[in-house]
Amino acid sequence: MNYTTANVHISEIRHGDTVLHDGKLVTVSRSNLRLGDFMGRTLMGDCYRLGTLPVTLVHFTTPTRR
């Protein structure tokens, strides 16, 4: 499996994205994203230190045919 990663702010994560969370590749669903009054935006219950810690977004690359 070929992929590249990019560190992005938690607000850039959308449902359907794949992220590296707790050492695992996880596809984000709508129920994983929450917006609360106290902690702000959370991804799978983690606020990523209130947005100061970047989220690792995964981009899958497909091999080109020759």
RAHUFEN-V693205 format. One record per pair of residues at least 24 apart in sequence whose ideal C-beta (glycine too) atoms are under 8 Angstrom apart, sorted by the first residue. I is the first residue (numbers start at 1). J is the second residue. Records with the same first field share a line. If there is no record, write none. Layout:
I: J  J
This chain:
1: 60
2: 60  61  62  63
3: 58  59  60  61
4: 58  59  61
5: 56  57  58  59
6: 56  57  59
7: 54  55  56  57
8: 54  55  57
9: 51  54  55
10: 41  42  43  47  48  51  55
11: 41  51
12: 55  57
13: 43  55  57
17: 57  58
18: 57  58  60
19: 43  55  56  57  58
20: 56  58
21: 46
25: 58
